[in-house]
Amino acid sequence: MIEKKVAVIIYPEFSSYEISIVLAILRSFEKKVIVFSAEKTIVDSEEGLHFIPDKTFSEFNIKEYECLILPGMWSFPKVLNDDRYISFLSNFKNNKDIIIASISSSPILLAKAGVLEGRKFCAGLFEEDIDKYSFIERRSIIRQPIVVDGNIITALGLAYREFGIEVGRKLNLKCDESWFSGIKNPIIEDDYIFYRNK
């Protein structure tokens, strides 16, 4: 059996740091990650880094993938109004066979594409933006840092570590809750001695 891959979508001003932990986890388990975008041209992240996607949406074969990851973005209206992204994401409406992991502001793309209809979710959006767009189901918003509703994982940008761990667990990877948890206090010297095979 061929092992399924993970797809990451990137778009203008996407937040690369919000998916840094999930990508590190996937890499540590040797999961194959393919980066998609509307065009196979340079995409600038909100941090000013330049990325070249591996493939375009027209090359996506859902049978090859078990997870789709959407980072947040600095300014979502540009992507929200680009039909190429919404059209691609609309293919996942009512699809329960692929894990969809969306962080920060990116759930607004899933909402416009109809993927979040009747699903519980959280989103890193201002209340004014939630009120502005009628396709966002306010009654389905859960005020928590991370929400899992079946195959859909949503998280606020501040929960990017927990988001990564939850995605890993959904993919049946043995992720430890303490991974990437930062500096432990009080500082104890033994906590900072590392062995490759221990």
ZARO-669093 format. One record per atom (N, C-alpha, C): x, y, z. Coordinates in steps of 0.05 Angstrom, whole numbers, padded with zeros to 5 digits, always signed. Atoms other than C-alpha are relative to their C-alpha. Example, Ala and Ser with C-alpha at 12.3 -4.5 7.8 and 13.67 -1.06 7.14 Angstrom:
2
+00018-00024+00000
+00246-00090+00156
+00018+00024+00000
-00016-00024-00001
+00273-00021+00143
-00015+00022+00014
***
This chain:
198
+00017-00024+00000
+00000+00000+00000
+00018+00025+00000
-00015-00025+00002
+00026+00069-00019
-00008+00018+00024
+00006-00018-00022
+00032+00116+00041
-00010+00027-00011
+00011-00026+00009
-00011+00178+00033
+00016+00023+00010
-00016-00024-00006
+00019+00247+00034
-00017+00022+00013
+00013-00024-00012
+00003+00314+00067
+00003+00023-00020
+00000-00024+00017
-00016+00375+00025
-00001+00025+00017
+00001-00027-00012
-00001+00446+00047
-00007+00020-00021
+00007-00021+00019
-00034+00504+00013
+00014+00026+00008
-00011-00026-00006
+00003+00570+00009
-00012+00021-00019
+00012-00022+00014
-00023+00638-00014
+00014+00025+00009
-00015-00024-00006
+00001+00710-00013
-00003+00008+00030
-00002-00009-00028
+00023+00733+00057
-00010-00021+00020
+00007+00021-00019
+00011+00665+00089
+00020+00001+00024
-00016+00000-00025
+00038+00656+00160
+00016-00026+00002
-00016+00024-00001
+00095+00607+00155
+00006-00010+00028
-00006+00009-00028
+00109+00607+00230
-00023-00016+00012
+00023+00014-00012
+00038+00581+00244
+00000-00030-00008
-00001+00028+00007
+00054+00516+00208
+00028-00011+00004
-00028+00010-00004
+00127+00510+00229
+00001-00025+00018
-00001+00024-00018
+00113+00461+00286
-00012-00024-00013
+00012+00023+00013
+00066+00417+00246
+00018-00011-00021
-00019+00009+00020
+00117+00414+00190
+00024-00015+00013
-00022+00014-00015
+00172+00396+00240
-00008-00028+00009
+00011+00026-00009
+00129+00340+00268
-00002-00019-00024
+00003+00017+00023
+00113+00313+00199
+00027-00009-00010
-00027+00007+00009
+00186+00315+00180
+00013-00021+00018
-00012+00019-00019
+00207+00278+00243
-00011-00028-00004
+00012+00026+00006
+00160+00221+00223
+00002-00007-00029
-00006+00005+00028
+00184+00224+00151
-00026-00001-00017
+00024-00002+00017
+00115+00243+00124
+00006+00017-00024
-00005-00015+00025
+00117+00267+00052
-00019+00024-00001
+00016-00024+00001
+00093+00339+00047
+00003+00013-00028
+00000-00013+00026
+00073+00371-00020
-00014+00027+00003
+00010-00027-00002
+00062+00446-00025
-00015+00008-00025
+00017-00007+00022
+00005+00471-00069
-00006+00030+00001
+00011-00027+00002
-00017+00539-00094
-00014+00003-00026
+00015-00004+00025
-00058+00569-00150
+00018+00001-00024
-00020-00001+00022
+00004+00581-00192
+00027-00011+00010
-00027+00010-00008
+00074+00551-00192
+00020+00023-00003
-00018-00023-00001
+00106+00619-00179
+00006+00007+00029
-00008-00007-00027
+00140+00650-00119
-00023+00012+00016
+00020-00010-00019
+00093+00662-00060
+00015+00011+00024
-00013-00013-00023
+00115+00711-00007
-00016-00004+00026
+00013+00003-00026
+00099+00695+00066
-00003+00027+00013
+00004-00026-00014
+00077+00749+00115
+00027+00008+00013
-00026-00007-00012
+00148+00745+00144
+00020+00010-00020
-00018-00010+00021
+00178+00764+00077
+00017-00022-00012
-00014+00022+00012
+00204+00695+00059
-00013-00008-00027
+00010+00007+00027
+00197+00669-00013
-00002-00030-00002
+00005+00029+00003
+00167+00600-00027
-00008-00006-00029
+00008+00010+00026
+00159+00561-00091
-00017-00025+00004
+00016+00024-00004
+00101+00512-00090
+00009-00023-00017
-00007+00024+00016
+00113+00440-00114
-00019-00004-00023
+00021+00006+00020
+00047+00436-00152
-00022+00021+00001
+00023-00017+00001
-00014+00474-00173
-00025-00017+00007
+00025+00014-00007
-00086+00457-00155
-00009-00020-00021
+00008+00018+00022
-00097+00425-00223
+00014-00027+00002
-00016+00025-00002
-00045+00372-00204
-00007-00016+00025
+00007+00013-00025
-00079+00353-00138
-00018-00024-00006
+00015+00025+00002
-00104+00281-00134
-00007-00008+00029
+00008+00004-00028
-00144+00272-00070
+00006-00028+00010
-00005+00028-00009
-00132+00197-00069
+00028-00004+00011
-00028+00002-00009
-00058+00210-00055
+00005+00013+00027
-00004-00016-00024
-00069+00253+00007
-00018-00008+00023
+00016+00005-00023
-00093+00242+00077
-00005+00025+00017
+00002-00024-00016
-00087+00313+00104
+00005+00024-00018
-00003-00026+00014
-00095+00384+00078
+00004+00021+00022
-00007-00020-00020
-00062+00441+00118
-00002+00028-00012
+00003-00027+00008
-00081+00514+00112
+00012+00019+00022
-00010-00019-00019
-00037+00567+00146
-00018+00025+00000
+00014-00026+00000
-00066+00634+00167
+00013+00019-00020
-00012-00020+00018
-00051+00697+00128
-00003+00028+00012
+00000-00027-00010
-00035+00769+00143
-00024+00016-00008
+00023-00015+00010
-00089+00798+00099
-00017-00018-00017
+00016+00021+00014
-00143+00749+00079
-00017+00009-00023
+00018-00007+00022
-00187+00791+00032
+00011-00007-00028
-00011+00006+00027
-00139+00782-00027
-00004-00029-00007
+00004+00029+00005
-00142+00706-00021
-00029-00007-00001
+00028+00006-00002
-00215+00705-00002
-00014+00007-00026
+00012-00009+00025
-00232+00741-00067
+00012-00013-00025
-00012+00014+00022
-00189+00696-00110
-00014-00027-00003
+00017+00023+00004
-00237+00644-00138
+00016-00027-00003
-00016+00025+00003
-00180+00594-00152
+00002-00015+00026
-00002+00013-00026
-00171+00581-00078
-00026-00010+00010
+00027+00008-00009
-00245+00579-00061
-00010-00024-00016
+00009+00022+00017
-00260+00534-00120
+00014-00026+00008
-00015+00023-00009
-00205+00486-00099
-00010-00011+00026
+00009+00008-00026
-00228+00484-00027
-00028-00011+00000
+00027+00010+00001
-00300+00473-00046
-00002-00030-00007
-00001+00029+00006
-00279+00403-00070
-00001-00017+00026
-00001+00015-00025
-00273+00384+00004
-00026+00003+00017
+00025-00002-00014
-00344+00402+00024
-00012-00028+00003
+00012+00026-00007
-00376+00342+00059
+00019-00024-00004
-00020+00022+00002
-00311+00302+00050
+00011-00007+00027
-00009+00009-00026
-00297+00263+00113
+00024-00019-00001
-00022+00019+00004
-00240+00221+00084
+00027+00013+00002
-00026-00014-00002
-00185+00274+00089
-00001+00019+00024
-00002-00018-00023
-00162+00311+00151
+00005+00028-00011
-00003-00027+00008
-00170+00386+00141
+00009+00016+00025
-00011-00014-00023
-00126+00428+00188
+00004+00029-00008
+00000-00028+00008
-00136+00503+00186
+00005+00017+00025
-00008-00016-00023
-00104+00555+00232
-00004+00029-00005
+00001-00029+00000
-00113+00628+00248
-00023+00010-00017
+00021-00012+00017
-00152+00667+00195
-00010-00019-00022
+00007+00017+00023
-00154+00610+00144
-00027-00013+00001
+00027+00011+00001
-00220+00581+00167
-00020+00016-00016
+00018-00017+00017
-00253+00640+00131
-00001-00010-00029
-00001+00012+00027
-00231+00607+00066
-00018-00025-00002
+00017+00024-00001
-00263+00541+00086
-00030+00007+00003
+00028-00009-00003
-00326+00578+00107
-00012+00009-00027
+00010-00010+00026
-00333+00613+00040
-00003-00023-00020
+00002+00024+00018
-00321+00546+00004
-00021-00019+00009
+00021+00018-00010
-00377+00514+00045
+00009-00024+00016
-00011+00023-00014
-00331+00465+00080
-00009+00000+00029
+00007-00001-00029
-00351+00489+00150
-00030+00001+00005
+00029+00000-00005
-00426+00486+00140
-00008-00021+00020
+00008+00018-00021
-00455+00455+00203
+00022-00012+00016
-00023+00010-00015
-00386+00443+00232
+00009+00020+00021
-00011-00017-00022
-00358+00471+00298
+00028+00008-00008
-00027-00009+00007
-00295+00512+00289
+00007+00025+00017
-00009-00025-00011
-00253+00569+00317
+00015+00014-00023
-00014-00015+00020
-00220+00624+00277
+00013+00025+00011
-00014-00024-00009
-00170+00680+00288
-00009+00024-00017
+00012-00022+00015
-00216+00734+00261
-00011+00021+00019
+00013-00021-00016
-00239+00801+00288
-00030-00003-00002
+00030+00002+00000
-00313+00804+00307
-00012+00015-00023
+00010-00016+00023
-00323+00858+00254
+00001-00016-00026
-00002+00017+00024
-00299+00809+00201
-00021-00022+00000
+00021+00022-00002
-00345+00754+00227
-00027+00012-00007
+00026-00012+00006
-00404+00802+00223
-00002+00008-00030
+00000-00010+00028
-00384+00826+00153
-00007-00022-00020
+00003+00021+00019
-00387+00758+00119
-00023-00019+00008
+00024+00016-00007
-00455+00723+00118
+00005-00030-00002
-00005+00028+00003
-00424+00656+00099
+00014-00012+00025
-00011+00010-00025
-00391+00650+00168
-00023-00006+00019
+00021+00008-00018
-00438+00611+00213
+00008+00007+00029
-00008-00009-00027
-00430+00650+00278
-00008-00020+00022
+00009+00020-00020
-00470+00597+00317
+00019-00024+00002
-00018+00023+00000
-00417+00546+00299
+00028+00006+00011
-00026-00007-00011
-00358+00585+00327
+00002-00007+00029
-00006+00007-00028
-00328+00557+00391
+00023+00017+00009
-00020-00019-00010
-00288+00606+00433
+00021-00016+00016
-00022+00016-00012
-00229+00560+00446
+00024+00002-00019
-00024-00003+00017
-00157+00559+00420
+00002-00022-00021
+00000+00021+00020
-00167+00493+00383
-00026-00016+00002
+00026+00014+00001
-00230+00457+00360
+00003-00023-00021
+00000+00023+00018
-00236+00387+00329
-00029-00008-00004
+00027+00009+00007
-00301+00369+00294
+00004-00021-00022
-00004+00022+00019
-00292+00301+00261
+00027+00002-00013
-00026-00001+00015
-00239+00307+00207
+00010+00029-00003
-00008-00028+00003
-00234+00383+00213
+00012+00010+00027
-00014-00012-00022
-00183+00415+00260
+00003+00030-00006
-00005-00029+00002
-00184+00491+00270
+00014+00010+00025
-00015-00011-00023
-00139+00532+00315
+00005+00030-00003
-00008-00028+00000
-00123+00603+00334
+00030+00000-00005
-00028-00001+00006
-00054+00626+00312
+00018-00003+00024
-00016+00003-00025
-00030+00629+00384
+00004-00029+00009
-00001+00028-00007
-00041+00554+00389
+00015-00017-00021
-00013+00014+00022
+00006+00535+00333
+00015-00025+00009
-00013+00024-00010
+00044+00485+00377
-00021-00022+00004
+00022+00020-00005
-00020+00450+00400
-00013-00009-00026
+00010+00007+00027
-00045+00452+00328
+00017-00021-00013
-00019+00019+00012
+00017+00415+00304
-00003-00027+00013
+00002+00025-00015
+00010+00362+00358
-00027-00014-00006
+00027+00012+00006
-00065+00352+00344
+00000-00011-00028
-00001+00011+00028
-00052+00344+00269
+00015-00026+00000
-00016+00025-00002
+00002+00293+00285
-00016-00023+00012
+00016+00022-00012
-00044+00254+00330
-00023-00009-00018
+00021+00008+00019
-00100+00255+00278
+00011-00018-00022
-00013+00017+00020
-00050+00224+00231
+00013-00025+00012
-00010+00024-00015
-00035+00170+00283
+00030+00000+00004
-00028-00002-00007
+00035+00196+00297
+00002+00003+00030
-00003+00000-00029
+00060+00187+00368
+00012+00027+00009
-00009-00027-00008
+00064+00261+00387
-00002+00003+00030
-00001-00004-00029
+00084+00278+00458
-00011+00029+00006
+00012-00026-00008
+00045+00335+00492
+00021+00021+00007
-00020-00019-00009
+00110+00366+00516
+00018+00010-00023
-00017-00008+00023
+00141+00374+00446
-00002+00030-00005
-00001-00028+00007
+00163+00445+00429
-00013+00018+00021
+00014-00015-00022
+00138+00470+00497
+00017+00023+00011
-00016-00023-00009
+00195+00520+00507
+00017-00006+00024
-00017+00002-00024
+00238+00533+00567
-00015-00008+00024
+00012+00008-00025
+00222+00497+00631
+00011+00017+00023
-00008-00014-00024
+00223+00536+00696
-00007-00015+00024
-00026-00013-00002
+00258+00532+00742
+00021-00014-00018
-00021+00010+00017
+00321+00522+00701
+00016-00022+00015
-00015+00022-00012
+00352+00454+00718
+00019-00011-00021
-00021+00007+00019
+00418+00435+00684
-00006-00026-00014
+00005+00027+00012
+00397+00362+00672
-00020+00001-00023
+00020-00003+00022
+00339+00386+00628
+00013+00009-00026
-00013-00011+00024
+00390+00414+00579
+00025-00016-00008
-00020+00019+00009
+00434+00353+00568
-00014-00020-00018
+00015+00016+00021
+00414+00315+00505
+00017-00023-00011
-00012+00024+00012
+00429+00246+00476
-00016-00007-00024
+00014+00007+00025
+00413+00223+00406
-00017-00025+00004
+00014+00026-00001
+00392+00152+00426
-00009-00007+00029
+00009+00006-00027
+00362+00158+00495
-00030+00004+00002
***
